[in-house]
Amino acid sequence: MHGFKLQAATAIAAARLWFGRSSQPQRARNCYRICSQFSTNSIIATQEQPRPQSTVYDVFVSFRGKDIRQGFLGHLVEAFPRKQIHAFVDYKLERGDEISPSLLQAIEGSSISLVIFSKDYASSRWCLEELVKIVECREIFGQAVIPVFYHVDPTDVRHQKGSYENALVELEKYSDSTRLEIWRLALKKSANLSGIRASDFRDEADLLEEIVKTVDLQLIRMGKHPVNSKGLIGIDKTIADIELLCQESKDVRVIGIWGMGGIGKTTIAAEVYNKICSKYEDCFFLPNVREESERHGIISLKEKLFSKLLAEDVKINTPNGLTNYIERRISRKKVLIVLDDLNDSDQLEKIIGSPDQFGLGSRVIVTTRDKQVLISNNVDGIYKVKVLNRNDALDLFKLKAFNQNHLEKEYYVLAEKVVDYAKGVPLVLKVLAHLLRGKDKTIWESQLDKLRRIPCKKVHDVMRLSYDDLDREEQKILLDLACFFTEVNLEVQFVKRLLKDQESDNSVAIVLEALKDKALISINDRIYATEYSLHILLKDHIDISVHNVISIHNIIQEMAWEIARHESRNDHGHCSRLWAPDDICYVLKNNKGTEAIRSITTKLSTLKNLKLSPFVFAKMSKLQFLDFHADSYVIYPNENSDAYLDLLPHGLESLPNELRYLRWHCYPLKSLPEQFSAEKLVILDLACSRVEKIWNGVKNLVNLKEVKLRNCNFLQELPDFSKAKNLEELEISYCSQLTSVHESIFSLDKLQKLQIVTCTSLTRLSSHTHLSSLRDLQLRFCESLRTCINALPTSFGRQSKLEILVIEGIAIESLPSSIKNLTRLKYLDARSCSELQILPELPTSLDIMYACNCRSLKTVLFPSAVEQLKENRKSFLLNNCMELDEQSLMAIGLNAQINLMKFAYQHLPFLKNDHIENYGDYDNNYVLYQAVYVYPGTSIPDWLEYKTTTEEDYIIIDLSSVPSPPLAFIFCFIIHTEDIYLPDETLKLKITISDDENEDNKDSIEIYTFLPNRLQSASKHLFVVYDQRCSCYLNSKAKSLPKFKIGVVLWGCISVFSDRFKSFNKKGTRRSLEALLPKWRRELKGFGVSPIHASAYHNFVQQMELL
């Protein structure tokens, strides 16, 4: 049966050859004749067996023995094994007219057929029948065919001229016309293929090398002869992603691979090339375009590319010059081209011209460090290469350093240090592995210590290429970022503030974007705030809590350090940037500073034993950035600040007037120097300092944007900020002797953030505010304000841009009714306002409301039900508000129902395709996935469909009568709390699901919920929660279980600030957390749950609209 199928396929292939020559009427007449002949002819027919599933030989060599057997063939056969190429060569000198079945099987069982057309090739019926079989295998099975024109012209073979014409004329005497025509067509088909011409080579040695190389490359393309991929770790997914980009369209596509130097772009491109090249007619990998174009010019690279694609020597006279003949030929070819390491946007077009000139399905892959190269050429897809994760990095290093996957224990710690240093960059791992391979532990330790001081030259040279491609402004800002702005989570806005010369100046933003595009820095969104609940809950709502932050890889930073060091290796005072502690101590101690210095940054501990001159900064007239920062400091006073009292024993005469940034923690003097104009100052940070007043008089602070005064326990007054017209942020916290805030602050129309925290002596604030730009106002625990503030002014509702309002611990009695006019307000924190009695109607924009521990709170007012339907409130916490009246509790319950049902309803469309795996960050960011109300109560609200009694510990959910999923599930828990002090915490509740008819079929999921928790009352509270992850889980269960049991256990509690709380109590200044935990107890007193479907929500809305 198999043989019949193969014979039929053979006949069709032969007919296909014949139809290429025949006219339309003739084709029909000849079809039966040719197919009949092929089915009976023993020369072409095969045995009754299928084609082998795998090939036996890499290459079958078809040749005319008398022409090439001497010398050339022998050398060729000897060369193949050196490349691990398994070739079939028939050495029979005398051949008959018919091919043996074993020879037919050898042709079928080869990946490639190498046809050597020599002068007398066509004179052999045997060779011609081999060729017919070879062409048949190409037509049917896709076998690769490589013609070699050995001292013959391809045109003679293609059109049967010269010796080929004479040979066929002779054969015509002994062969029928049909057979002769099949031979002619086989010759034409094979000669039309791209091949190798002996006349292109000076001698046969070069010809042999090219034949072996071509066969080897073709085998690699076919995956039959793979390159050695040993050592390529952690890039499988990357290669698969890029392959997918290459497969997405039948049009011509250009794909970009982008990333920092040494990240593995070339390696990845080469692997992709090797994996997919067999799908293309011709391929070319052009490495090191940056270097090669500088050495030989673009035209040379272009000639090399098109010569390879066209298999002939192509000469190009102009960068844009391609003849019409070349363009026609190239337009018919489906090609794969890789251009490696482009660094100029013009290079792509200059080398390949328009990508559309290639045949359909062609692919061009470009690797570059500069994203703009890809963007400006409008590529079809860009893949950013990322650093290796820690495990892959360690595996790669082990393989390169030890040639194995395991490590001896004594080297493991050292290997981890190398991985920490390399930060996932493959080049660094490979270079260090080569450097350390075979060395003993002492050498490893020595080399690692040296790396901390001097970067590895090989790595530096690679990274330096990116720096050399930058313009002067880009180089300057990169060095600033590497040498001064060394903090993690460096905000983009912060850098822009400091570096731009004018408010309208956009050049810094342009440079940062360019550095990002060149993969020298990364810019990502990152949460950056001090209040846990605030920054998590408002992540998607308030810009102020989410920042674009800059990060720079330590390898690039070390490259920049080395460049900066070379400015003046022997005299650090003439370097533009100082960051190394020893260099800074030398310059400051010996008054070696010069006007060359632009920035100084170091930890405060570096200066601990120094005594500086009053004129230490006198010669640094161009110093713009000065940063002496504490190793770490918290919100409580720094007990080590006294260690720096003698840093300036004779005072300080001056600071450079060019200063833009001044951060001097534990500054030891009572004020800043009088001569310091501060006119160019942008940011001032004097945390933990001993200043009593910052300066005298009114200064022209036209550039000042940000002031931080934290733990300044000697500060008694603030200066006049009336000329600080551009001030945007003012933080005053833990300044225990500060009695007033200068009234000029409340007239700053560009002030966006005002934070006054725990200033215990502060007695008054201005009642007249004109802060039209204010977005964030925080007044917390200013105890002396209790007697001075009974209510916020009615004008408060005019702060139209306000988004965050914190009045925690303030003895305010009421909020103005005008607060509902704050249409941008998202977050309101009135915790521990012990005198607060009424909460007025709040704006519908409010997402989060904390009023915990408001022990006097009796009344909470809400707008109409219709207005409440406009809300999207995610959190309303009223724990320990035990004086709330019954009417308020009912109103809170209705507001909870409105907002939680809306939140659940909005989630329903996503539940159709939602999976529990989508919540991988739930443990850390659970508040993003839930809405929660907490308020005093002892019974489950009536609107929840299923409830427990005090004796029951589970609920049976029957969904047989409700619409099919998706369903959302709202929970309510009654939790009893003890009277105890605890920091903010996270409650964990374990939800257990089981089949109603099979108790053994159990599964569970946890719900976390955040509880800002101060002085607790022994009481019961309702926790009403909608949790998206839990609903996703229950919805999936509901699809297969129309009836199931739900049980709930109060699983535990996690202190949100437990680590920080412990650190505050090392010296016994507060009761330790460990002492509190044994007394902690919470109990679950009941729970309820309600499935929510779309129709139920719509019915509920209709009811509310009727109220």
KALINSUL-V604478 format. One record per backbone hydrogen bond with DSSP energy under -0.5 kcal/mol. NH is the residue of the N-H (numbers start at 0). CO is the residue of the C=O. E is the energy in kcal/mol with one decimal. If there is no record, write none. Layout:
NH&CO&E + NH&CO&E
This chain:
4&0&-2.0 + 5&1&-2.3 + 6&2&-2.5 + 7&3&-2.3 + 8&4&-2.3 + 9&5&-2.3 + 10&6&-2.5 + 11&7&-2.3 + 12&8&-2.2 + 13&9&-2.4 + 14&10&-2.6 + 15&11&-2.4 + 16&12&-1.9 + 17&13&-2.4 + 18&14&-2.8 + 19&15&-0.9 + 19&16&-0.6 + 20&17&-1.9 + 21&17&-1.9 + 26&22&-2.4 + 27&23&-1.4 + 28&24&-1.5 + 29&25&-2.3 + 30&26&-1.4 + 31&27&-0.6 + 32&28&-0.6 + 33&29&-2.7 + 34&30&-2.3 + 35&31&-2.3 + 36&32&-2.0 + 37&33&-2.6 + 38&34&-1.6 + 39&35&-1.0 + 39&36&-0.8 + 40&36&-2.0 + 43&40&-0.7 + 44&40&-2.1 + 48&46&-2.5 + 55&108&-2.4 + 56&108&-2.7 + 57&85&-2.7 + 58&85&-1.6 + 59&111&-2.8 + 60&87&-2.4 + 61&59&-0.6 + 61&113&-2.8 + 62&60&-0.5 + 64&62&-0.7 + 66&63&-1.4 + 67&63&-1.3 + 68&64&-2.4 + 70&68&-0.6 + 71&69&-2.2 + 72&67&-1.8 + 73&68&-0.6 + 74&70&-2.5 + 75&71&-2.1 + 76&72&-2.8 + 77&73&-1.9 + 78&74&-1.7 + 79&75&-1.7 + 80&76&-0.8 + 81&77&-0.6 + 81&78&-0.5 + 82&78&-0.6 + 82&79&-1.8 + 83&80&-2.0 + 84&79&-2.2 + 85&83&-0.6 + 86&84&-0.8 + 87&58&-2.8 + 88&86&-0.5 + 89&60&-0.5 + 90&88&-0.7 + 94&92&-0.6 + 102&99&-0.6 + 103&99&-1.8 + 104&100&-2.3 + 105&101&-1.7 + 106&102&-2.1 + 107&103&-2.5 + 108&104&-2.4 + 109&106&-1.4 + 110&56&-1.8 + 111&57&-1.3 + 112&143&-2.5 + 113&59&-3.5 + 113&111&-0.5 + 114&112&-0.7 + 114&145&-1.7 + 115&61&-3.0 + 115&113&-0.6 + 116&114&-1.0 + 116&147&-2.5 + 117&115&-0.8 + 120&117&-1.3 + 122&119&-1.3 + 123&120&-1.5 + 124&122&-0.6 + 127&123&-2.2 + 128&124&-2.5 + 129&125&-2.3 + 130&126&-2.4 + 131&127&-2.3 + 132&128&-2.3 + 133&129&-2.6 + 134&130&-3.0 + 135&131&-2.5 + 136&132&-2.4 + 137&133&-1.9 + 138&134&-2.6 + 139&135&-2.7 + 140&136&-1.8 + 141&136&-0.6 + 141&137&-1.0 + 142&136&-1.5 + 143&110&-1.5 + 145&112&-2.7 + 146&144&-0.5 + 147&114&-3.2 + 148&195&-3.2 + 149&116&-2.1 + 149&147&-1.1 + 150&148&-1.2 + 155&152&-1.0 + 156&152&-1.4 + 157&153&-2.8 + 158&154&-2.7 + 159&155&-0.6 + 160&155&-1.9 + 163&160&-1.6 + 165&161&-2.1 + 166&162&-2.2 + 167&163&-1.9 + 168&164&-2.1 + 169&165&-1.9 + 170&166&-2.2 + 171&167&-1.7 + 172&169&-1.2 + 173&170&-1.4 + 174&170&-0.9 + 179&175&-2.0 + 180&176&-2.3 + 181&177&-2.0 + 182&178&-2.1 + 183&179&-2.3 + 184&180&-2.3 + 185&181&-2.1 + 186&182&-2.4 + 187&183&-2.5 + 188&184&-2.9 + 189&185&-2.3 + 190&186&-2.3 + 191&187&-1.4 + 192&189&-1.0 + 195&146&-2.4 + 197&148&-2.3 + 197&195&-0.5 + 199&196&-1.7 + 200&197&-1.8 + 206&202&-1.5 + 207&203&-3.0 + 208&204&-2.1 + 209&205&-2.1 + 210&206&-2.3 + 211&207&-2.5 + 212&208&-2.3 + 213&209&-2.5 + 214&210&-2.4 + 215&211&-2.6 + 216&212&-2.5 + 217&213&-2.4 + 218&214&-2.2 + 219&215&-2.0 + 220&216&-2.5 + 221&217&-1.9 + 222&218&-0.5 + 222&219&-1.2 + 223&218&-1.8 + 224&218&-1.6 + 228&226&-0.7 + 231&228&-1.9 + 232&230&-1.1 + 238&234&-2.6 + 239&235&-2.4 + 240&236&-2.6 + 241&237&-2.2 + 242&238&-2.6 + 243&239&-2.0 + 244&240&-1.8 + 245&241&-1.9 + 246&242&-1.2 + 247&243&-0.7 + 247&244&-0.6 + 252&361&-1.9 + 254&363&-2.9 + 255&380&-3.3 + 256&365&-3.2 + 257&255&-0.5 + 257&382&-3.0 + 258&367&-1.3 + 262&259&-1.5 + 267&263&-2.4 + 268&264&-2.7 + 269&265&-2.6 + 270&266&-2.1 + 271&267&-2.6 + 272&268&-2.6 + 273&269&-2.5 + 274&270&-1.9 + 275&271&-2.1 + 276&272&-1.8 + 277&220&-1.0 + 278&275&-1.9 + 279&276&-1.8 + 280&333&-2.2 + 281&333&-1.1 + 283&335&-2.2 + 285&283&-0.6 + 285&337&-3.4 + 286&284&-0.8 + 288&339&-3.0 + 289&340&-1.4 + 291&287&-3.3 + 292&288&-2.6 + 293&289&-1.2 + 294&290&-1.9 + 295&291&-3.1 + 296&291&-0.7 + 296&292&-1.1 + 300&296&-1.2 + 301&297&-2.4 + 302&298&-2.6 + 303&299&-2.1 + 304&300&-2.3 + 305&301&-2.4 + 306&302&-2.2 + 307&303&-1.7 + 308&304&-2.2 + 309&305&-2.0 + 310&306&-0.9 + 311&306&-1.5 + 313&311&-0.9 + 320&317&-1.9 + 321&319&-0.7 + 326&322&-2.4 + 327&323&-2.4 + 328&324&-2.1 + 329&325&-2.8 + 330&326&-1.6 + 331&327&-0.5 + 331&328&-1.1 + 332&329&-1.2 + 334&332&-0.8 + 335&281&-2.0 + 336&362&-2.6 + 337&283&-2.5 + 338&364&-2.9 + 339&285&-2.7 + 339&337&-0.6 + 341&366&-2.5 + 346&343&-1.2 + 347&343&-0.5 + 349&345&-2.3 + 350&346&-2.1 + 351&347&-2.4 + 352&348&-1.8 + 356&353&-1.9 + 357&354&-1.8 + 358&329&-0.9 + 358&332&-2.3 + 360&249&-0.9 + 361&358&-1.7 + 362&334&-2.4 + 363&252&-2.3 + 364&336&-3.2 + 365&254&-2.9 + 366&338&-2.2 + 367&256&-2.2 + 368&341&-0.6 + 370&368&-0.6 + 370&516&-4.1 + 372&369&-1.3 + 373&369&-0.7 + 373&370&-0.8 + 374&370&-2.5 + 375&371&-2.7 + 376&372&-0.6 + 377&374&-1.7 + 378&373&-1.8 + 379&253&-2.2 + 380&253&-1.0 + 382&255&-2.9 + 383&381&-0.5 + 384&257&-3.0 + 384&382&-0.6 + 387&423&-2.6 + 392&388&-2.6 + 393&389&-2.3 + 394&390&-2.3 + 395&391&-2.7 + 396&392&-2.3 + 397&393&-2.5 + 398&394&-2.3 + 399&395&-2.3 + 400&396&-2.9 + 401&397&-2.6 + 402&397&-0.6 + 402&398&-1.1 + 403&397&-1.0 + 410&407&-1.6 + 411&407&-0.9 + 411&408&-0.7 + 412&408&-0.7 + 414&410&-2.7 + 415&411&-2.2 + 416&412&-1.6 + 417&413&-1.9 + 418&414&-2.3 + 419&415&-2.5 + 420&416&-2.1 + 421&417&-2.6 + 422&418&-1.6 + 423&418&-0.6 + 424&421&-1.4 + 425&423&-0.7 + 426&261&-2.3 + 428&424&-1.9 + 429&425&-2.7 + 430&426&-2.7 + 431&427&-2.5 + 432&428&-2.0 + 433&429&-2.4 + 434&430&-2.1 + 435&431&-2.2 + 436&432&-1.5 + 438&435&-2.2 + 442&439&-0.5 + 443&439&-1.9 + 444&440&-2.7 + 445&441&-2.1 + 446&442&-2.8 + 447&443&-2.6 + 448&444&-2.0 + 449&445&-2.1 + 450&446&-2.1 + 451&447&-0.9 + 452&449&-1.5 + 453&449&-3.5 + 459&455&-2.8 + 460&456&-2.9 + 461&457&-1.4 + 462&458&-2.4 + 463&459&-2.7 + 464&460&-0.7 + 464&461&-0.7 + 465&462&-1.1 + 466&462&-1.1 + 467&463&-2.5 + 468&464&-0.9 + 469&466&-1.7 + 474&470&-2.4 + 475&471&-2.3 + 476&472&-2.3 + 477&473&-2.2 + 478&474&-2.2 + 479&475&-2.0 + 480&476&-2.6 + 481&477&-2.2 + 482&478&-2.6 + 483&479&-2.5 + 484&479&-2.1 + 485&483&-2.2 + 489&486&-0.5 + 489&549&-1.2 + 490&488&-0.5 + 491&547&-3.3 + 494&490&-1.9 + 495&491&-2.6 + 496&492&-2.4 + 497&493&-1.7 + 498&494&-2.2 + 499&495&-2.0 + 504&501&-1.4 + 509&505&-1.7 + 510&506&-2.4 + 511&507&-2.8 + 512&508&-2.1 + 513&509&-2.1 + 514&510&-2.7 + 515&511&-2.1 + 516&512&-2.6 + 517&513&-1.7 + 518&515&-1.8 + 519&514&-2.6 + 520&514&-1.0 + 521&550&-2.8 + 523&548&-2.3 + 525&546&-2.6 + 527&544&-1.3 + 531&529&-0.8 + 534&530&-2.6 + 535&531&-1.9 + 536&532&-2.2 + 537&533&-1.9 + 538&535&-1.1 + 540&537&-1.9 + 541&537&-2.4 + 542&540&-0.5 + 544&541&-1.5 + 545&542&-1.3 + 546&525&-2.3 + 548&523&-3.3 + 548&546&-0.6 + 549&489&-4.3 + 550&521&-2.3 + 556&552&-2.5 + 557&553&-2.4 + 558&554&-1.7 + 559&555&-2.2 + 560&556&-2.6 + 561&557&-2.3 + 562&558&-1.8 + 563&559&-2.6 + 564&560&-2.6 + 565&561&-1.5 + 566&563&-1.3 + 567&564&-1.3 + 573&570&-2.1 + 574&571&-1.7 + 577&598&-2.4 + 583&579&-2.3 + 584&580&-2.7 + 585&581&-2.1 + 586&582&-2.2 + 587&583&-2.8 + 588&584&-2.5 + 589&585&-1.7 + 590&587&-0.9 + 591&586&-2.5 + 592&586&-0.5 + 593&572&-0.6 + 596&593&-1.4 + 597&575&-4.0 + 598&575&-1.6 + 599&624&-2.4 + 600&577&-1.7 + 601&626&-2.1 + 603&628&-3.3 + 605&602&-1.6 + 606&603&-1.8 + 607&604&-1.1 + 609&606&-1.9 + 611&646&-3.3 + 615&612&-1.7 + 617&614&-1.7 + 619&616&-1.0 + 620&618&-1.5 + 622&619&-1.6 + 623&597&-2.4 + 624&597&-1.7 + 625&660&-2.5 + 626&599&-2.0 + 627&662&-3.3 + 628&601&-1.7 + 628&626&-0.6 + 638&636&-0.7 + 640&637&-1.5 + 641&638&-0.5 + 642&639&-1.8 + 643&640&-1.7 + 644&641&-1.6 + 646&643&-1.3 + 648&645&-0.8 + 650&647&-1.9 + 652&613&-1.9 + 653&613&-0.8 + 658&655&-1.5 + 659&623&-3.3 + 660&623&-2.1 + 661&682&-2.3 + 662&625&-2.5 + 663&661&-0.5 + 663&684&-2.2 + 664&627&-2.7 + 665&686&-2.4 + 666&663&-1.0 + 671&693&-2.6 + 674&652&-0.5 + 675&672&-1.1 + 676&674&-0.7 + 679&656&-0.6 + 680&677&-0.8 + 681&659&-3.3 + 682&659&-2.1 + 683&705&-2.3 + 684&661&-2.6 + 685&707&-2.0 + 687&709&-3.4 + 688&685&-1.5 + 689&666&-2.7 + 691&669&-2.4 + 692&669&-1.7 + 698&696&-0.5 + 698&719&-0.5 + 700&698&-1.7 + 701&699&-0.9 + 702&678&-0.8 + 703&700&-1.2 + 704&681&-3.1 + 705&681&-2.0 + 706&728&-2.0 + 707&683&-2.6 + 708&730&-2.8 + 710&732&-2.6 + 711&732&-0.5 + 712&710&-1.5 + 713&688&-0.5 + 714&711&-1.3 + 715&691&-2.5 + 716&691&-1.2 + 719&696&-0.5 + 720&718&-0.6 + 723&720&-1.9 + 724&722&-1.5 + 726&723&-1.8 + 727&704&-2.6 + 728&704&-2.1 + 729&752&-2.3 + 730&706&-2.5 + 731&729&-0.5 + 731&754&-3.3 + 732&708&-2.3 + 733&756&-2.7 + 735&733&-1.0 + 737&734&-1.3 + 738&715&-1.1 + 740&763&-0.7 + 744&741&-1.9 + 745&742&-1.2 + 746&743&-1.7 + 747&744&-1.3 + 748&746&-1.0 + 750&747&-1.4 + 751&727&-2.4 + 752&727&-2.4 + 753&775&-2.7 + 754&729&-2.6 + 755&777&-3.2 + 756&731&-2.3 + 757&779&-3.4 + 759&757&-1.1 + 761&758&-1.7 + 762&738&-2.1 + 763&738&-0.8 + 768&766&-0.7 + 769&745&-2.9 + 771&769&-1.6 + 773&770&-1.3 + 774&751&-2.8 + 775&751&-2.6 + 776&803&-2.5 + 777&753&-2.7 + 778&805&-3.5 + 779&755&-2.3 + 779&777&-0.5 + 780&807&-2.6 + 782&780&-1.1 + 784&781&-1.7 + 785&782&-1.7 + 786&783&-0.7 + 787&784&-1.0 + 788&784&-2.0 + 789&787&-0.5 + 791&813&-1.0 + 795&792&-2.1 + 796&793&-1.1 + 797&794&-2.2 + 798&795&-1.9 + 799&797&-2.5 + 801&798&-1.8 + 802&774&-2.8 + 803&774&-2.5 + 804&826&-2.4 + 805&776&-2.7 + 806&828&-3.0 + 808&830&-2.5 + 809&806&-1.5 + 811&809&-2.1 + 812&789&-2.5 + 813&789&-0.9 + 814&837&-0.7 + 818&815&-1.9 + 819&816&-1.4 + 820&817&-2.2 + 821&818&-1.9 + 822&820&-1.9 + 824&821&-1.5 + 825&802&-2.5 + 826&802&-2.1 + 827&847&-2.2 + 828&804&-2.6 + 829&827&-0.6 + 829&849&-3.4 + 831&851&-2.9 + 832&829&-1.2 + 833&831&-1.5 + 835&832&-1.6 + 836&812&-2.1 + 837&812&-0.8 + 838&858&-2.6 + 839&837&-0.6 + 845&842&-1.7 + 846&825&-1.8 + 847&825&-2.3 + 848&874&-2.2 + 849&827&-2.6 + 850&848&-0.5 + 850&876&-2.9 + 852&878&-2.6 + 853&850&-1.1 + 854&852&-1.5 + 856&853&-1.5 + 857&836&-2.4 + 858&836&-2.1 + 860&838&-2.7 + 867&863&-2.3 + 868&864&-1.5 + 869&866&-1.6 + 870&867&-1.8 + 871&843&-0.6 + 873&846&-2.1 + 874&846&-2.0 + 875&931&-1.9 + 876&848&-2.7 + 877&875&-0.6 + 877&933&-3.2 + 880&877&-1.5 + 881&879&-1.3 + 883&880&-1.1 + 884&857&-2.5 + 888&884&-2.1 + 889&885&-2.2 + 890&886&-2.1 + 891&887&-2.8 + 892&888&-2.2 + 893&889&-2.1 + 894&890&-2.4 + 895&891&-2.4 + 896&892&-2.2 + 897&893&-2.6 + 898&894&-2.3 + 899&895&-2.7 + 900&896&-2.1 + 901&897&-1.6 + 902&898&-2.4 + 903&899&-2.5 + 904&900&-2.7 + 905&901&-2.5 + 906&902&-0.8 + 906&903&-0.6 + 907&903&-0.9 + 907&904&-0.8 + 908&904&-0.5 + 909&906&-0.8 + 910&906&-1.2 + 910&907&-0.8 + 911&907&-0.7 + 911&908&-0.5 + 912&909&-0.8 + 917&914&-2.0 + 918&915&-1.6 + 919&916&-0.7 + 921&918&-1.8 + 923&920&-0.7 + 924&920&-2.3 + 925&921&-1.0 + 927&924&-2.0 + 928&925&-2.0 + 929&926&-0.9 + 930&1025&-2.0 + 931&873&-2.8 + 932&1023&-2.5 + 933&875&-2.2 + 934&1021&-1.6 + 936&1019&-1.6 + 943&940&-1.4 + 945&1088&-2.4 + 947&1086&-2.0 + 951&948&-0.6 + 954&1045&-2.7 + 956&954&-0.6 + 956&1043&-3.6 + 957&955&-0.6 + 958&956&-0.6 + 958&1041&-3.7 + 961&958&-1.2 + 967&1091&-2.6 + 969&1089&-2.2 + 970&1024&-2.7 + 971&1087&-2.3 + 972&1022&-2.3 + 973&1085&-3.0 + 974&972&-0.7 + 974&1020&-2.6 + 975&1082&-3.0 + 976&1018&-2.7 + 977&1080&-0.8 + 979&977&-1.0 + 984&1010&-2.0 + 985&1053&-3.1 + 986&1008&-2.8 + 987&1051&-2.6 + 988&1006&-2.9 + 989&1048&-3.0 + 990&988&-0.6 + 990&1004&-3.6 + 991&989&-0.6 + 991&1046&-3.2 + 992&1002&-3.6 + 993&1044&-1.8 + 994&997&-0.7 + 994&1000&-1.4 + 995&1042&-1.1 + 997&994&-0.8 + 1000&997&-1.4 + 1001&999&-1.6 + 1002&992&-2.6 + 1004&990&-2.4 + 1006&988&-2.9 + 1008&986&-2.0 + 1010&984&-2.9 + 1012&1010&-0.6 + 1013&1011&-0.6 + 1015&979&-1.2 + 1018&976&-1.0 + 1018&1016&-1.2 + 1020&974&-2.3 + 1021&934&-3.2 + 1022&972&-2.7 + 1023&932&-2.8 + 1023&1021&-0.6 + 1024&970&-2.6 + 1024&1022&-0.6 + 1025&930&-2.7 + 1026&968&-0.6 + 1026&1024&-0.5 + 1027&928&-3.4 + 1027&1025&-0.5 + 1030&1026&-2.4 + 1031&1027&-2.4 + 1032&1028&-2.2 + 1033&1029&-2.9 + 1034&1030&-2.9 + 1035&1031&-1.7 + 1036&1032&-1.6 + 1037&1033&-2.6 + 1038&1034&-1.0 + 1039&1036&-1.3 + 1040&1036&-2.1 + 1041&1039&-0.5 + 1043&956&-2.0 + 1044&993&-3.0 + 1045&954&-2.8 + 1046&991&-2.4 + 1047&952&-0.7 + 1048&989&-2.0 + 1050&987&-1.7 + 1050&1048&-1.1 + 1051&987&-1.5 + 1053&985&-2.8 + 1055&983&-1.5 + 1055&1053&-0.6 + 1056&983&-0.8 + 1057&1054&-1.3 + 1060&1056&-3.2 + 1061&1057&-2.4 + 1062&1058&-1.9 + 1063&1059&-1.5 + 1064&1060&-0.7 + 1064&1061&-1.1 + 1065&1062&-0.9 + 1067&1064&-1.7 + 1075&1071&-1.0 + 1076&1072&-2.1 + 1077&1073&-0.8 + 1078&1075&-1.5 + 1079&1075&-0.7 + 1079&1076&-1.3 + 1082&975&-1.8 + 1084&973&-3.3 + 1084&1082&-0.6 + 1085&973&-0.6 + 1087&971&-2.5 + 1088&945&-2.3 + 1089&969&-2.1 + 1091&967&-4.0 + 1096&1092&-1.8 + 1097&1093&-2.4 + 1098&1094&-2.2 + 1099&1095&-2.0 + 1100&1096&-2.5 + 1101&1097&-2.1 + 1102&1098&-1.9 + 1103&1099&-2.2 + 1104&1100&-2.3 + 1105&1101&-0.8 + 1105&1102&-0.7 + 1106&1102&-0.5 + 1106&1103&-1.1
